[in-house]
Amino acid sequence: MAEVIPVSESFSLHPQLVQDCFELAEFPLCKLLLCNDSSYPWFILVPKVNDVSDIYQLDWQQQQQLLNESSLLSELLIQVFDGYKMNVAALGNVVEQLHVHHVVRYKEDVSWPKPIWGQQPLTPYTAEAIVALKEKLLPKLSIILDTL
């Protein structure tokens, strides 16, 4: 039987994440979000633990689970989106709720080689593009969810 990862029963996403993202999936510890910026394949993992703004505030088991979920997601994203580099970051300067960005980067993207933040306005997805992205990613994602 798989070990149960402690999460908050009354967990809720920060309003800014709700506004800027689409919920895609539930991992044992984290919610997986898609940032509504079609300039990059940009995903966010949010541990379902209240009142945590930094990774060190998670208990040891949660820290290990976050690393597992982040690593598996990173490997999957670089393969599915045929990226050059994965950028993974937990900043929290604007949204204090702990969340970890996973951005697939290309040498040809509009911000390369700079960080993506503040380089250009967000370019929202069309409804059709979101459907296509989900069709591309979610079947492969379900396979790794079975390993977590």
N, C-alpha and C positions, 0 to 999 in steps of 0.2 A: 504494500500500500504506500502511495506517495506521501511524503511529509507535507503537513499543512503549513503554509506560509501565513504568518499573522498579518492581517490587513484590517483597516478600520471599517467597522460595520456601517457607520454613517458617513462614509467618504463622499466628498463632492469635489468636482474640478473647479479650479479658480475661474472666475467669470471671463477673464481675458483668454484663457485656453478654450473655453466654450465658444467664445466669439470667433476666434481665429482658426479653429480646427474642426475636423470631422472625427468622430470616434469610429475606429475600425475593428478593434478586437480587445478581448480581455485575456491577459496573461495571468499566471498564478499571483504575481505581485502587482503588475502594472496594467494600466490602460494603455492601449496603443492608439495614438492620434495621428492624423495626417494634417499637416499645416496647409492652410488654403493659400499656397503660393506655388503656382505651376512652373515657376522658374527653375525649381530644383525638386528632386524627390526628397521631401523633407518630412521626417516622422519624429514623433515625440513619445517617449515612455514616461508615464507618470505613476510612481508608486502609490498604491491605494492606502496611504497612511496619512492621517491628519497631522497637522501642526509640525511638518518636517520641511525644512528649507535646504538642508545640505545632506549629502550622502552619509557622513559620519554620524548623523542623528538616527539613522536606521539601526536596528539591532543587527548583530552579526549575521544571523540567518537571512534577514532581508537584504543586507549588503551583498551577500553571496548570490542570492536569487536575482538581484538587479544586475549584477555582473553577467550572470548566465543569460538572462533575457536580452541584455544589451549586445552581448557577443553573438548570440544566435541571430538576432535581428540584423546586426551589421553584416554578417556573412551572407544572409539571405538577400538583403538589399543590394549589396555590391554585385551579386550574381544576377538577380532579376533585372536590375537597371543598368547592368554592364558599365559600372562606374570606374573611375580612375582612382578615387580616394574616398574614404569615409571620414567625415568630420563628426566627432561625437563630443558633446559639450553639455555641461550643467552650469549655467550662468546664474540665473535667478536674480539678476539686478532689477528687472522690471516686474516679473511675476515671481513672488517669493516662494510659492509652492514648488517643492522639488519636482523637476522635470528634466529629462535628458534628451537633447536634440540629437538626431541621427540624420545627417545630410549627405546624400550621395553627390560627389563632386566630379566634374569633368574639366579637363584643360580648356574646353571650349565654352564653359558656362560664363555668364555675364560678369561674374565677380572674381573669377579665377585670377590670381591665386589668393586674393584677399578673403577674409571672412565674409559671410553673406550678410551679416547684420548691418543695416544702415546704408547699404550700397545702392538700393533702388526700391521703389514702392512694390508692395506685394502684387502679384498678378494672379487673381483668383482663378480657380479651375472652372471650366464649363461643366454642366451636368454630365455631358457625354464623356468628358475626360475623366471624371471621377468614376463613372461606371467602367471605363476601360482600365483604369488603374486598379480598381478592385478585382476585375476579372483576371488581371495579370498577376496580382500579388496574393489575394486571399487563398486560392487553392494551395499554393506553396506554403503559405503561412500556417495553414491548418496542419500540415505535416510536421512542422517544427513545434507547434503547440502540443502535439502528442508526446514530444520528448521532454517537455518541461515538467 
